[in-house]
Amino acid sequence: MVESARAGNTKYSPVQGSEELRDQLASDHGVQRENVAVVSGGQAGLFAALCAVIDPTEVVVVIDPHYATYPSTVRGAGGVFKTAIAHSENEFQPKRKDLEAAVKGARALMMNSPNNPTGAVYSRETMDMIADVCIQNDLWLISDEVYATQVHVGEHISPRNLPNMAERTIVVGSFSKSHLMTGFRIGWVIAPADVIAALLSMANATTYGTPQFIQDAALKALQLGGAEQVAALYKERRDLAVAAFADAPIFLVAPQGAMYVMVDVRATGLSGDAFANQLLDAQGIAVMPGESFGVGSAGHIRIALTVNNEKLSNACARIIEFAEGVM
Ligand code: PLP
């Protein structure tokens, strides 16, 4: 990034992204350059994707528990926000009947696997079901794959690669998680060429491109690799949390991917909100209450695996101790 900026790459850049970065992303994902747009982070990609495919007042269904920004992203794009719940009892894999009931009359479905907040990675069966529901109901599918490189159990399946799905799927990716480049604000969208053209209009009216020196840093990151090393770090922490909670009275649900684990705290009689607040007061440990991600994760807390092993082990032990104390 520094080399690129010092070399003078501080002027306007191609609005859809540099050819070099788009070509690298295209070859990594088995698509053409015309199917790739570079955007200023995954979040901006999600918003632009929604603006590209829905008209105001059209319904967008999101699988709950969902990433915390989804309601405002849908509403900001003019959509009507609706949810289909994926239950803890099903390891947060959505089921056909819940999805089918929610998508009647909807225009788009927005999903996220590996999932924040649950850590669930959707199985092939789940992905096939989602694809089928999208085709049967003529939905756009916005697939948030910002954690695609962080699968600890199972495999990442992109719904775009399932039969007849490429023409209706918009994949949103990011360098934030795969290469720990959160502050660089760079991500990408892979979509049919006409959707990419709509994203160009959107970018013309908003960001007018992503800084060239940031794009050069992202290209370098892809060329150097490193996503596996990042994933290994989170896998180690995930395994550590799984071991810590193995004999605890509260338990982890489906920690298969991403950088989070969900703990079902219902056995304590507390809501996720109450548990998180009391834990903060009693132990000085910050976790997210499941309620902040929707209805499906009520009675749970989300632990982010974003502290080192020693801190994480210590925190897990104290979370369990706190739970035992209130039971
Ligand atoms: N999607 C999910 C599921 C996330 O967890 C995040 C960040 O936490 C984002 C999108 C946005 O990432 P960024 O805008 O940094 O690429």
Residues whose N, C-alpha, C, O or C-beta is under 5 A from the ligand:
A	BS01	PLP	G41 G42 Q43 A44 Y67 N112 N116 D144 V146 S174 S176 T182 I186 G187
